[in-house]
Amino acid sequence: MPRSIPGAPTDFRAASSIVSIAASLAGRFGAGGGVPPLGDREIVDALASSRVAVFVLMDGLGERALAAHAPDGALAHFCLRSLDSVFPSSTAPALSALSAAAPPAMHGNPGWLMWSQGVGATIRTLPMDLRADPQVKVRASDTWRWSAWTCRSRVPAFALLPVHIADSEFSRHSYAGATIVAYRSLDEVCDRIDQALAGVTGEAYVFVYLPHFDTMSHEAGCASEKARAVVRRIDAWFAQLVERVRARDALVLATADHGFVDVAADEQLHLEEFPQLAACLERPLAGEPRVPFCTVRADAEERFVETVHCALDDAFDVYRSQALLDAGWFGAGDALAGRLGTHVLVPKRCVTLVDTLEGETPMRFIGMHGGPSEAEMRVPLLAALHGEPLR
């Protein structure tokens, strides 16, 4: 096990993460945040002078993918700067961070899979159900201590979400205080924004969630032609959005929750193929395929570390969970106590490790995220005011 802990992938005190853009929006509309807001003069002035803020989250569309798939498009034209994701660089902790305007250590959602002491089982944090039995639902009020900043907003807020998640337990909690507006296709979104704002005479906040690139990248790979086609579709849509809200005195901001890497088939490791490693664990893996959380038996810690390095071909570094918490990898706060297991595996290359429980379908995604690599951590911040990029 390494004697020293590397610097955290994100310094939340530096006001250069996606959490800081959420804190900026929350502060603009009367709600506080758990980290410093962005200090960029362009953003501060634009937020102060705009009546409406439209914030678009392009799931998975990190800086590297944008540069590769649409280097000369509308999205690139409106790029202002780079931001850091949260760690793990994944949708569950990032969406919670954007909703709470707080880092994972404050909101307590560390990944797709999380051990819940209250439930006594591993839960899937976005579907809000038991991993071993998805028919058993978990209540947000029994799981999270954080609340959405939109609950404290002094202006009307709207959240535009795909229809299949618009009424989910997680969405109702994450966008509490906002009017949730469901949409079925990207082509509907601008019309839905117009309809939402039609009855607003003063200030307003609009959040738009686009899962399209993330979905395609998992299936086909983030470097695939299918993923490129999705980026170009979002690019054309973003240009339309900027024009549609030009006359509304609106600031349009956009970013991603994380980036992506493609993982080769022979680097998609399965715990079942390493029984000597599985024998060290008290319970199934949690966290993310790129960043597994492990609960190691008290009598097996030394053997576990050695097995990770030897059996997994030195694919991961092994850290005590508390050491990463103390080093600020998840930000400042105490909401993750007991939720990370005893050890966290941090990937050293494009590799994943998963296990499969009875009744589950083995995971075979190509595109993945969650790790601390630049491709996964660095995301673009886009900004448009009165139809023009901020400079």
Secondary structure, DSSP 4 states (H G I P E B T S, - for coil): --SSPPPPS--GGGS-BHHHHHHHHHHHTT---SSPPP--HHHHHHHHH-SEEEEEEETT--HHHHHHH-TTSHHHHTEEEEEE--SS-SHHHHHHHHHHTS-HHHH---SSEEEETTTTEEEETTTTEESS-TTSB--GGGT-----GGGG-SS-EEEEEETTTTTSHHHHHHTTTSEEEEESSGGGHHHHHHHHHHT--S-EEEEEEE-HHHHHHHHH-TTSHHHHHHHHHHHHHHHHHHHHTGGGTEEEEEE-S---EE--GGGEEEGGG-HHHHTTBSS--EE-SSSEEE-B-GGGHHHHHHHHHHHTTT-EEEEEHHHHHHTTTT-S-STTTTSS-SEEEEESSS-EEE---TTPPPP--SEE--SSSHHHHEEEEEEEETTEE--
